[in-house]
Amino acid sequence: MEIFVNGEAQAFDAPLSVADLLNRLGLPRTKIAVEHNLEIVAKSAYDTHELGEGDRVEIVHFIGGG
């Protein structure tokens, strides 16, 4: 299965949830926002929100500063 993560094509061997994707990318669930096909995914739905072939995912990291 191929999905686009922040504009880059990535291949995965099976359907996966947003939580699975974050785990495979080594990203924490905190301080990020996930958009799936132009829709924001609620953090509470990461475990159940499924991704499919050709989907587009944007992951944004929040960075503190001053």
PDB file of N, CA, C, O and CB in Angstrom:
ATOM      1  N   MET A   1       0.852  -1.168   0.000  1.00  0.00           N
ATOM      2  CA  MET A   1       0.000   0.000   0.000  1.00  0.00           C
ATOM      3  C   MET A   1       0.900   1.234   0.000  1.00  0.00           C
ATOM      4  O   MET A   1       1.879   1.297   0.744  1.00  0.00           O
ATOM      5  CB  MET A   1      -0.971  -0.004   1.226  1.00  0.00           C
ATOM      6  N   GLU A   2       0.565   2.207  -0.834  1.00  0.00           N
ATOM      7  CA  GLU A   2       1.332   3.448  -0.894  1.00  0.00           C
ATOM      8  C   GLU A   2       0.477   4.603  -0.396  1.00  0.00           C
ATOM      9  O   GLU A   2      -0.657   4.790  -0.836  1.00  0.00           O
ATOM     10  CB  GLU A   2       1.831   3.722  -2.332  1.00  0.00           C
ATOM     11  N   ILE A   3       1.040   5.374   0.529  1.00  0.00           N
ATOM     12  CA  ILE A   3       0.399   6.607   0.981  1.00  0.00           C
ATOM     13  C   ILE A   3       1.434   7.722   0.888  1.00  0.00           C
ATOM     14  O   ILE A   3       2.636   7.467   0.831  1.00  0.00           O
ATOM     15  CB  ILE A   3      -0.164   6.468   2.446  1.00  0.00           C
ATOM     16  N   PHE A   4       0.956   8.944   0.875  1.00  0.00           N
ATOM     17  CA  PHE A   4       1.830  10.110   0.798  1.00  0.00           C
ATOM     18  C   PHE A   4       1.874  10.778   2.163  1.00  0.00           C
ATOM     19  O   PHE A   4       0.844  11.206   2.684  1.00  0.00           O
ATOM     20  CB  PHE A   4       1.346  11.109  -0.294  1.00  0.00           C
ATOM     21  N   VAL A   5       3.055  10.866   2.736  1.00  0.00           N
ATOM     22  CA  VAL A   5       3.248  11.486   4.045  1.00  0.00           C
ATOM     23  C   VAL A   5       4.047  12.761   3.840  1.00  0.00           C
ATOM     24  O   VAL A   5       5.203  12.723   3.419  1.00  0.00           O
ATOM     25  CB  VAL A   5       3.972  10.517   5.046  1.00  0.00           C
ATOM     26  N   ASN A   6       3.427  13.876   4.137  1.00  0.00           N
ATOM     27  CA  ASN A   6       4.043  15.198   3.917  1.00  0.00           C
ATOM     28  C   ASN A   6       4.597  15.308   2.503  1.00  0.00           C
ATOM     29  O   ASN A   6       5.698  15.815   2.288  1.00  0.00           O
ATOM     30  CB  ASN A   6       5.168  15.453   4.945  1.00  0.00           C
ATOM     31  N   GLY A   7       3.808  14.820   1.537  1.00  0.00           N
ATOM     32  CA  GLY A   7       4.149  14.954   0.136  1.00  0.00           C
ATOM     33  C   GLY A   7       5.057  13.879  -0.432  1.00  0.00           C
ATOM     34  O   GLY A   7       5.291  13.859  -1.641  1.00  0.00           O
ATOM     35  N   GLU A   8       5.574  12.987   0.395  1.00  0.00           N
ATOM     36  CA  GLU A   8       6.481  11.936  -0.072  1.00  0.00           C
ATOM     37  C   GLU A   8       5.779  10.586  -0.065  1.00  0.00           C
ATOM     38  O   GLU A   8       5.148  10.215   0.925  1.00  0.00           O
ATOM     39  CB  GLU A   8       7.747  11.882   0.804  1.00  0.00           C
ATOM     40  N   ALA A   9       5.888   9.850  -1.169  1.00  0.00           N
ATOM     41  CA  ALA A   9       5.293   8.518  -1.256  1.00  0.00           C
ATOM     42  C   ALA A   9       6.054   7.565  -0.339  1.00  0.00           C
ATOM     43  O   ALA A   9       7.284   7.544  -0.314  1.00  0.00           O
ATOM     44  CB  ALA A   9       5.304   7.997  -2.721  1.00  0.00           C
ATOM     45  N   GLN A  10       5.282   6.771   0.416  1.00  0.00           N
ATOM     46  CA  GLN A  10       5.870   5.756   1.278  1.00  0.00           C
ATOM     47  C   GLN A  10       5.060   4.476   1.127  1.00  0.00           C
ATOM     48  O   GLN A  10       3.832   4.515   1.037  1.00  0.00           O
ATOM     49  CB  GLN A  10       5.911   6.226   2.767  1.00  0.00           C
ATOM     50  N   ALA A  11       5.746   3.356   1.101  1.00  0.00           N
ATOM     51  CA  ALA A  11       5.086   2.063   0.922  1.00  0.00           C
ATOM     52  C   ALA A  11       4.994   1.323   2.256  1.00  0.00           C
ATOM     53  O   ALA A  11       5.939   1.308   3.044  1.00  0.00           O
ATOM     54  CB  ALA A  11       5.842   1.204  -0.116  1.00  0.00           C
ATOM     55  N   PHE A  12       3.837   0.715   2.487  1.00  0.00           N
ATOM     56  CA  PHE A  12       3.599  -0.093   3.679  1.00  0.00           C
ATOM     57  C   PHE A  12       2.981  -1.411   3.231  1.00  0.00           C
ATOM     58  O   PHE A  12       2.290  -1.464   2.214  1.00  0.00           O
ATOM     59  CB  PHE A  12       2.671   0.651   4.706  1.00  0.00           C
ATOM     60  N   ASP A  13       3.231  -2.471   3.988  1.00  0.00           N
ATOM     61  CA  ASP A  13       2.807  -3.795   3.572  1.00  0.00           C
ATOM     62  C   ASP A  13       1.360  -4.136   3.921  1.00  0.00           C
ATOM     63  O   ASP A  13       0.852  -5.161   3.466  1.00  0.00           O
ATOM     64  CB  ASP A  13       3.700  -4.801   4.179  1.00  0.00           C
ATOM     65  N   ALA A  14       0.697  -3.322   4.700  1.00  0.00           N
ATOM     66  CA  ALA A  14      -0.683  -3.630   5.088  1.00  0.00           C
ATOM     67  C   ALA A  14      -1.415  -2.345   5.436  1.00  0.00           C
ATOM     68  O   ALA A  14      -0.785  -1.324   5.712  1.00  0.00           O
ATOM     69  CB  ALA A  14      -0.718  -4.614   6.286  1.00  0.00           C
ATOM     70  N   PRO A  15      -2.748  -2.390   5.423  1.00  0.00           N
ATOM     71  CA  PRO A  15      -3.499  -1.220   5.883  1.00  0.00           C
ATOM     72  C   PRO A  15      -3.092  -0.867   7.313  1.00  0.00           C
ATOM     73  O   PRO A  15      -2.756  -1.748   8.104  1.00  0.00           O
ATOM     74  CB  PRO A  15      -5.026  -1.480   5.804  1.00  0.00           C
ATOM     75  N   LEU A  16      -3.125   0.412   7.634  1.00  0.00           N
ATOM     76  CA  LEU A  16      -2.735   0.816   8.967  1.00  0.00           C
ATOM     77  C   LEU A  16      -3.557   2.002   9.441  1.00  0.00           C
ATOM     78  O   LEU A  16      -4.151   2.733   8.648  1.00  0.00           O
ATOM     79  CB  LEU A  16      -1.260   1.152   9.005  1.00  0.00           C
ATOM     80  N   SER A  17      -3.575   2.169  10.748  1.00  0.00           N
ATOM     81  CA  SER A  17      -4.265   3.302  11.360  1.00  0.00           C
ATOM     82  C   SER A  17      -3.284   4.460  11.487  1.00  0.00           C
ATOM     83  O   SER A  17      -2.085   4.304  11.258  1.00  0.00           O
ATOM     84  CB  SER A  17      -4.857   2.918  12.752  1.00  0.00           C
ATOM     85  N   VAL A  18      -3.805   5.609  11.852  1.00  0.00           N
ATOM     86  CA  VAL A  18      -2.935   6.763  12.092  1.00  0.00           C
ATOM     87  C   VAL A  18      -1.932   6.422  13.196  1.00  0.00           C
ATOM     88  O   VAL A  18      -0.755   6.766  13.087  1.00  0.00           O
ATOM     89  CB  VAL A  18      -3.773   8.023  12.479  1.00  0.00           C
ATOM     90  N   ALA A  19      -2.385   5.752  14.252  1.00  0.00           N
ATOM     91  CA  ALA A  19      -1.484   5.371  15.346  1.00  0.00           C
ATOM     92  C   ALA A  19      -0.376   4.454  14.840  1.00  0.00           C
ATOM     93  O   ALA A  19       0.784   4.617  15.219  1.00  0.00           O
ATOM     94  CB  ALA A  19      -2.268   4.679  16.477  1.00  0.00           C
ATOM     95  N   ASP A  20      -0.724   3.484  13.981  1.00  0.00           N
ATOM     96  CA  ASP A  20       0.285   2.594  13.402  1.00  0.00           C
ATOM     97  C   ASP A  20       1.319   3.392  12.613  1.00  0.00           C
ATOM     98  O   ASP A  20       2.521   3.154  12.732  1.00  0.00           O
ATOM     99  CB  ASP A  20      -0.380   1.541  12.495  1.00  0.00           C
ATOM    100  N   LEU A  21       0.844   4.339  11.806  1.00  0.00           N
ATOM    101  CA  LEU A  21       1.737   5.159  11.002  1.00  0.00           C
ATOM    102  C   LEU A  21       2.698   5.943  11.888  1.00  0.00           C
ATOM    103  O   LEU A  21       3.901   5.970  11.628  1.00  0.00           O
ATOM    104  CB  LEU A  21       0.934   6.112  10.117  1.00  0.00           C
ATOM    105  N   LEU A  22       2.177   6.579  12.928  1.00  0.00           N
ATOM    106  CA  LEU A  22       3.032   7.353  13.829  1.00  0.00           C
ATOM    107  C   LEU A  22       4.074   6.460  14.484  1.00  0.00           C
ATOM    108  O   LEU A  22       5.234   6.849  14.620  1.00  0.00           O
ATOM    109  CB  LEU A  22       2.189   8.054  14.901  1.00  0.00           C
ATOM    110  N   ASN A  23       3.661   5.257  14.892  1.00  0.00           N
ATOM    111  CA  ASN A  23       4.610   4.319  15.499  1.00  0.00           C
ATOM    112  C   ASN A  23       5.700   3.929  14.515  1.00  0.00           C
ATOM    113  O   ASN A  23       6.876   3.911  14.876  1.00  0.00           O
ATOM    114  CB  ASN A  23       3.884   3.067  15.996  1.00  0.00           C
ATOM    115  N   ARG A  24       5.331   3.617  13.279  1.00  0.00           N
ATOM    116  CA  ARG A  24       6.317   3.214  12.271  1.00  0.00           C
ATOM    117  C   ARG A  24       7.275   4.343  11.912  1.00  0.00           C
ATOM    118  O   ARG A  24       8.428   4.103  11.555  1.00  0.00           O
ATOM    119  CB  ARG A  24       5.613   2.730  11.018  1.00  0.00           C
ATOM    120  N   LEU A  25       6.785   5.573  12.009  1.00  0.00           N
ATOM    121  CA  LEU A  25       7.638   6.734  11.717  1.00  0.00           C
ATOM    122  C   LEU A  25       8.419   7.193  12.944  1.00  0.00           C
ATOM    123  O   LEU A  25       9.257   8.090  12.849  1.00  0.00           O
ATOM    124  CB  LEU A  25       6.793   7.888  11.188  1.00  0.00           C
ATOM    125  N   GLY A  26       8.144   6.577  14.100  1.00  0.00           N
ATOM    126  CA  GLY A  26       8.842   6.945  15.330  1.00  0.00           C
ATOM    127  C   GLY A  26       8.436   8.295  15.883  1.00  0.00           C
ATOM    128  O   GLY A  26       9.240   8.989  16.506  1.00  0.00           O
ATOM    129  N   LEU A  27       7.175   8.671  15.653  1.00  0.00           N
ATOM    130  CA  LEU A  27       6.688   9.974  16.104  1.00  0.00           C
ATOM    131  C   LEU A  27       5.787   9.828  17.324  1.00  0.00           C
ATOM    132  O   LEU A  27       4.976   8.903  17.382  1.00  0.00           O
ATOM    133  CB  LEU A  27       5.935  10.685  14.975  1.00  0.00           C
ATOM    134  N   PRO A  28       5.914  10.721  18.293  1.00  0.00           N
ATOM    135  CA  PRO A  28       5.031  10.691  19.464  1.00  0.00           C
ATOM    136  C   PRO A  28       3.647  11.230  19.106  1.00  0.00           C
ATOM    137  O   PRO A  28       3.497  11.956  18.123  1.00  0.00           O
ATOM    138  CB  PRO A  28       5.639  11.509  20.624  1.00  0.00           C
ATOM    139  N   ARG A  29       2.659  10.885  19.885  1.00  0.00           N
ATOM    140  CA  ARG A  29       1.295  11.385  19.655  1.00  0.00           C
ATOM    141  C   ARG A  29       1.112  12.811  20.169  1.00  0.00           C
ATOM    142  O   ARG A  29       0.171  13.504  19.782  1.00  0.00           O
ATOM    143  CB  ARG A  29       0.279  10.465  20.327  1.00  0.00           C
ATOM    144  N   THR A  30       2.003  13.231  21.029  1.00  0.00           N
ATOM    145  CA  THR A  30       1.879  14.567  21.608  1.00  0.00           C
ATOM    146  C   THR A  30       2.589  15.588  20.728  1.00  0.00           C
ATOM    147  O   THR A  30       3.536  15.263  20.014  1.00  0.00           O
ATOM    148  CB  THR A  30       2.453  14.598  23.039  1.00  0.00           C
ATOM    149  N   LYS A  31       2.130  16.783  20.792  1.00  0.00           N
ATOM    150  CA  LYS A  31       2.720  17.920  20.077  1.00  0.00           C
ATOM    151  C   LYS A  31       2.741  17.757  18.563  1.00  0.00           C
ATOM    152  O   LYS A  31       3.624  18.292  17.893  1.00  0.00           O
ATOM    153  CB  LYS A  31       4.116  18.143  20.560  1.00  0.00           C
ATOM    154  N   ILE A  32       1.777  17.023  18.019  1.00  0.00           N
ATOM    155  CA  ILE A  32       1.629  16.926  16.570  1.00  0.00           C
ATOM    156  C   ILE A  32       0.157  17.035  16.207  1.00  0.00           C
ATOM    157  O   ILE A  32      -0.724  16.829  17.042  1.00  0.00           O
ATOM    158  CB  ILE A  32       2.228  15.601  16.037  1.00  0.00           C
ATOM    159  N   ALA A  33      -0.085  17.356  14.966  1.00  0.00           N
ATOM    160  CA  ALA A  33      -1.433  17.335  14.403  1.00  0.00           C
ATOM    161  C   ALA A  33      -1.354  16.510  13.122  1.00  0.00           C
ATOM    162  O   ALA A  33      -0.364  16.566  12.394  1.00  0.00           O
ATOM    163  CB  ALA A  33      -1.986  18.801  14.126  1.00  0.00           C
ATOM    164  N   VAL A  34      -2.419  15.739  12.857  1.00  0.00           N
ATOM    165  CA  VAL A  34      -2.452  14.884  11.677  1.00  0.00           C
ATOM    166  C   VAL A  34      -3.651  15.261  10.818  1.00  0.00           C
ATOM    167  O   VAL A  34      -4.777  15.365  11.303  1.00  0.00           O
ATOM    168  CB  VAL A  34      -2.510  13.387  12.074  1.00  0.00           C
ATOM    169  N   GLU A  35      -3.384  15.462   9.537  1.00  0.00           N
ATOM    170  CA  GLU A  35      -4.429  15.741   8.557  1.00  0.00           C
ATOM    171  C   GLU A  35      -4.449  14.576   7.566  1.00  0.00           C
ATOM    172  O   GLU A  35      -3.413  14.184   7.030  1.00  0.00           O
ATOM    173  CB  GLU A  35      -4.187  17.121   7.823  1.00  0.00           C
ATOM    174  N   HIS A  36      -5.634  14.037   7.335  1.00  0.00           N
ATOM    175  CA  HIS A  36      -5.802  12.903   6.416  1.00  0.00           C
ATOM    176  C   HIS A  36      -6.755  13.326   5.315  1.00  0.00           C
ATOM    177  O   HIS A  36      -7.929  13.598   5.570  1.00  0.00           O
ATOM    178  CB  HIS A  36      -6.336  11.627   7.160  1.00  0.00           C
ATOM    179  N   ASN A  37      -6.248  13.382   4.088  1.00  0.00           N
ATOM    180  CA  ASN A  37      -7.059  13.806   2.943  1.00  0.00           C
ATOM    181  C   ASN A  37      -7.809  15.108   3.229  1.00  0.00           C
ATOM    182  O   ASN A  37      -9.013  15.215   2.999  1.00  0.00           O
ATOM    183  CB  ASN A  37      -8.054  12.707   2.567  1.00  0.00           C
ATOM    184  N   LEU A  38      -7.067  16.090   3.736  1.00  0.00           N
ATOM    185  CA  LEU A  38      -7.546  17.455   4.013  1.00  0.00           C
ATOM    186  C   LEU A  38      -8.484  17.574   5.211  1.00  0.00           C
ATOM    187  O   LEU A  38      -9.114  18.615   5.392  1.00  0.00           O
ATOM    188  CB  LEU A  38      -8.244  17.983   2.810  1.00  0.00           C
ATOM    189  N   GLU A  39      -8.590  16.532   6.029  1.00  0.00           N
ATOM    190  CA  GLU A  39      -9.420  16.562   7.240  1.00  0.00           C
ATOM    191  C   GLU A  39      -8.529  16.320   8.460  1.00  0.00           C
ATOM    192  O   GLU A  39      -7.720  15.393   8.463  1.00  0.00           O
ATOM    193  CB  GLU A  39     -10.565  15.491   7.167  1.00  0.00           C
ATOM    194  N   ILE A  40      -8.676  17.151   9.494  1.00  0.00           N
ATOM    195  CA  ILE A  40      -7.924  16.956  10.732  1.00  0.00           C
ATOM    196  C   ILE A  40      -8.446  15.705  11.430  1.00  0.00           C
ATOM    197  O   ILE A  40      -9.656  15.494  11.523  1.00  0.00           O
ATOM    198  CB  ILE A  40      -8.036  18.205  11.666  1.00  0.00           C
ATOM    199  N   VAL A  41      -7.528  14.881  11.917  1.00  0.00           N
ATOM    200  CA  VAL A  41      -7.895  13.672  12.651  1.00  0.00           C
ATOM    201  C   VAL A  41      -7.775  13.969  14.142  1.00  0.00           C
ATOM    202  O   VAL A  41      -6.726  14.417  14.607  1.00  0.00           O
ATOM    203  CB  VAL A  41      -6.992  12.454  12.241  1.00  0.00           C
ATOM    204  N   ALA A  42      -8.843  13.722  14.886  1.00  0.00           N
ATOM    205  CA  ALA A  42      -8.828  13.936  16.336  1.00  0.00           C
ATOM    206  C   ALA A  42      -7.863  12.944  16.984  1.00  0.00           C
ATOM    207  O   ALA A  42      -7.799  11.781  16.584  1.00  0.00           O
ATOM    208  CB  ALA A  42     -10.262  13.785  16.939  1.00  0.00           C
ATOM    209  N   LYS A  43      -7.115  13.407  17.982  1.00  0.00           N
ATOM    210  CA  LYS A  43      -6.174  12.516  18.665  1.00  0.00           C
ATOM    211  C   LYS A  43      -6.870  11.287  19.218  1.00  0.00           C
ATOM    212  O   LYS A  43      -6.287  10.203  19.256  1.00  0.00           O
ATOM    213  CB  LYS A  43      -5.467  13.255  19.789  1.00  0.00           C
ATOM    214  N   SER A  44      -8.104  11.448  19.643  1.00  0.00           N
ATOM    215  CA  SER A  44      -8.856  10.314  20.199  1.00  0.00           C
ATOM    216  C   SER A  44      -9.182   9.265  19.143  1.00  0.00           C
ATOM    217  O   SER A  44      -9.568   8.149  19.491  1.00  0.00           O
ATOM    218  CB  SER A  44     -10.145  10.805  20.842  1.00  0.00           C
ATOM    219  N   ALA A  45      -9.038   9.596  17.861  1.00  0.00           N
ATOM    220  CA  ALA A  45      -9.358   8.662  16.778  1.00  0.00           C
ATOM    221  C   ALA A  45      -8.112   8.034  16.146  1.00  0.00           C
ATOM    222  O   ALA A  45      -8.239   7.245  15.210  1.00  0.00           O
ATOM    223  CB  ALA A  45     -10.162   9.374  15.710  1.00  0.00           C
ATOM    224  N   TYR A  46      -6.928   8.361  16.627  1.00  0.00           N
ATOM    225  CA  TYR A  46      -5.704   7.846  16.007  1.00  0.00           C
ATOM    226  C   TYR A  46      -5.687   6.318  15.933  1.00  0.00           C
ATOM    227  O   TYR A  46      -5.216   5.762  14.941  1.00  0.00           O
ATOM    228  CB  TYR A  46      -4.489   8.332  16.779  1.00  0.00           C
ATOM    229  N   ASP A  47      -6.187   5.635  16.953  1.00  0.00           N
ATOM    230  CA  ASP A  47      -6.153   4.167  16.971  1.00  0.00           C
ATOM    231  C   ASP A  47      -7.122   3.538  15.983  1.00  0.00           C
ATOM    232  O   ASP A  47      -6.882   2.426  15.514  1.00  0.00           O
ATOM    233  CB  ASP A  47      -6.462   3.663  18.357  1.00  0.00           C
ATOM    234  N   THR A  48      -8.197   4.216  15.661  1.00  0.00           N
ATOM    235  CA  THR A  48      -9.242   3.625  14.818  1.00  0.00           C
ATOM    236  C   THR A  48      -9.343   4.227  13.424  1.00  0.00           C
ATOM    237  O   THR A  48     -10.006   3.657  12.558  1.00  0.00           O
ATOM    238  CB  THR A  48     -10.557   3.763  15.495  1.00  0.00           C
ATOM    239  N   HIS A  49      -8.712   5.346  13.193  1.00  0.00           N
ATOM    240  CA  HIS A  49      -8.791   6.023  11.893  1.00  0.00           C
ATOM    241  C   HIS A  49      -7.871   5.317  10.902  1.00  0.00           C
ATOM    242  O   HIS A  49      -6.648   5.403  11.012  1.00  0.00           O
ATOM    243  CB  HIS A  49      -8.406   7.533  12.021  1.00  0.00           C
ATOM    244  N   GLU A  50      -8.462   4.621   9.938  1.00  0.00           N
ATOM    245  CA  GLU A  50      -7.706   3.807   8.985  1.00  0.00           C
ATOM    246  C   GLU A  50      -7.266   4.607   7.760  1.00  0.00           C
ATOM    247  O   GLU A  50      -7.987   5.476   7.270  1.00  0.00           O
ATOM    248  CB  GLU A  50      -8.539   2.617   8.545  1.00  0.00           C
ATOM    249  N   LEU A  51      -6.070   4.290   7.283  1.00  0.00           N
ATOM    250  CA  LEU A  51      -5.522   4.890   6.074  1.00  0.00           C
ATOM    251  C   LEU A  51      -5.602   3.882   4.941  1.00  0.00           C
ATOM    252  O   LEU A  51      -5.518   2.675   5.170  1.00  0.00           O
ATOM    253  CB  LEU A  51      -4.060   5.358   6.293  1.00  0.00           C
ATOM    254  N   GLY A  52      -5.764   4.376   3.717  1.00  0.00           N
ATOM    255  CA  GLY A  52      -5.889   3.491   2.570  1.00  0.00           C
ATOM    256  C   GLY A  52      -4.951   3.871   1.439  1.00  0.00           C
ATOM    257  O   GLY A  52      -4.253   4.884   1.496  1.00  0.00           O
ATOM    258  N   GLU A  53      -4.952   3.043   0.422  1.00  0.00           N
ATOM    259  CA  GLU A  53      -4.110   3.221  -0.765  1.00  0.00           C
ATOM    260  C   GLU A  53      -4.280   4.622  -1.354  1.00  0.00           C
ATOM    261  O   GLU A  53      -5.398   5.071  -1.607  1.00  0.00           O
ATOM    262  CB  GLU A  53      -4.447   2.158  -1.825  1.00  0.00           C
ATOM    263  N   GLY A  54      -3.150   5.305  -1.568  1.00  0.00           N
ATOM    264  CA  GLY A  54      -3.165   6.616  -2.211  1.00  0.00           C
ATOM    265  C   GLY A  54      -3.561   7.777  -1.320  1.00  0.00           C
ATOM    266  O   GLY A  54      -3.622   8.916  -1.783  1.00  0.00           O
ATOM    267  N   ASP A  55      -3.833   7.508  -0.046  1.00  0.00           N
ATOM    268  CA  ASP A  55      -4.219   8.593   0.865  1.00  0.00           C
ATOM    269  C   ASP A  55      -3.071   9.566   1.065  1.00  0.00           C
ATOM    270  O   ASP A  55      -1.901   9.230   0.883  1.00  0.00           O
ATOM    271  CB  ASP A  55      -4.669   8.028   2.220  1.00  0.00           C
ATOM    272  N   ARG A  56      -3.442  10.781   1.444  1.00  0.00           N
ATOM    273  CA  ARG A  56      -2.464  11.830   1.720  1.00  0.00           C
ATOM    274  C   ARG A  56      -2.566  12.223   3.190  1.00  0.00           C
ATOM    275  O   ARG A  56      -3.640  12.545   3.696  1.00  0.00           O
ATOM    276  CB  ARG A  56      -2.689  13.067   0.797  1.00  0.00           C
ATOM    277  N   VAL A  57      -1.423  12.186   3.853  1.00  0.00           N
ATOM    278  CA  VAL A  57      -1.343  12.497   5.276  1.00  0.00           C
ATOM    279  C   VAL A  57      -0.324  13.606   5.465  1.00  0.00           C
ATOM    280  O   VAL A  57       0.789  13.543   4.942  1.00  0.00           O
ATOM    281  CB  VAL A  57      -0.963  11.236   6.116  1.00  0.00           C
ATOM    282  N   GLU A  58      -0.716  14.613   6.211  1.00  0.00           N
ATOM    283  CA  GLU A  58       0.206  15.688   6.585  1.00  0.00           C
ATOM    284  C   GLU A  58       0.365  15.632   8.099  1.00  0.00           C
ATOM    285  O   GLU A  58      -0.623  15.580   8.831  1.00  0.00           O
ATOM    286  CB  GLU A  58      -0.316  17.108   6.109  1.00  0.00           C
ATOM    287  N   ILE A  59       1.600  15.641   8.561  1.00  0.00           N
ATOM    288  CA  ILE A  59       1.893  15.601   9.988  1.00  0.00           C
ATOM    289  C   ILE A  59       2.674  16.870  10.333  1.00  0.00           C
ATOM    290  O   ILE A  59       3.720  17.149   9.747  1.00  0.00           O
ATOM    291  CB  ILE A  59       2.701  14.302  10.378  1.00  0.00           C
ATOM    292  N   VAL A  60       2.151  17.624  11.283  1.00  0.00           N
ATOM    293  CA  VAL A  60       2.762  18.880  11.691  1.00  0.00           C
ATOM    294  C   VAL A  60       3.208  18.765  13.130  1.00  0.00           C
ATOM    295  O   VAL A  60       2.441  18.344  13.996  1.00  0.00           O
ATOM    296  CB  VAL A  60       1.788  20.062  11.511  1.00  0.00           C
ATOM    297  N   HIS A  61       4.454  19.142  13.388  1.00  0.00           N
ATOM    298  CA  HIS A  61       5.006  19.142  14.747  1.00  0.00           C
ATOM    299  C   HIS A  61       4.852  20.529  15.341  1.00  0.00           C
ATOM    300  O   HIS A  61       5.118  21.527  14.671  1.00  0.00           O
ATOM    301  CB  HIS A  61       6.502  18.705  14.752  1.00  0.00           C
ATOM    302  N   PHE A  62       4.422  20.600  16.598  1.00  0.00           N
ATOM    303  CA  PHE A  62       4.369  21.877  17.304  1.00  0.00           C
ATOM    304  C   PHE A  62       5.684  22.057  18.040  1.00  0.00           C
ATOM    305  O   PHE A  62       6.141  21.165  18.755  1.00  0.00           O
ATOM    306  CB  PHE A  62       3.154  21.942  18.290  1.00  0.00           C
ATOM    307  N   ILE A  63       6.282  23.220  17.855  1.00  0.00           N
ATOM    308  CA  ILE A  63       7.572  23.510  18.475  1.00  0.00           C
ATOM    309  C   ILE A  63       7.433  24.775  19.322  1.00  0.00           C
ATOM    310  O   ILE A  63       7.011  25.825  18.838  1.00  0.00           O
ATOM    311  CB  ILE A  63       8.693  23.677  17.395  1.00  0.00           C
ATOM    312  N   GLY A  64       7.793  24.650  20.579  1.00  0.00           N
ATOM    313  CA  GLY A  64       7.761  25.803  21.464  1.00  0.00           C
ATOM    314  C   GLY A  64       8.969  26.692  21.235  1.00  0.00           C
ATOM    315  O   GLY A  64       9.990  26.251  20.706  1.00  0.00           O
ATOM    316  N   GLY A  65       8.848  27.900  21.624  1.00  0.00           N
ATOM    317  CA  GLY A  65       9.978  28.806  21.446  1.00  0.00           C
ATOM    318  C   GLY A  65       9.704  30.124  22.125  1.00  0.00           C
ATOM    319  O   GLY A  65       8.696  30.303  22.808  1.00  0.00           O
ATOM    320  N   GLY A  66      10.585  30.999  21.930  1.00  0.00           N
ATOM    321  CA  GLY A  66      10.375  32.292  22.578  1.00  0.00           C
ATOM    322  C   GLY A  66      11.277  33.334  22.005  1.00  0.00           C
ATOM    323  O   GLY A  66      11.238  34.488  22.432  1.00  0.00           O
TER     324      GLY A  66
END
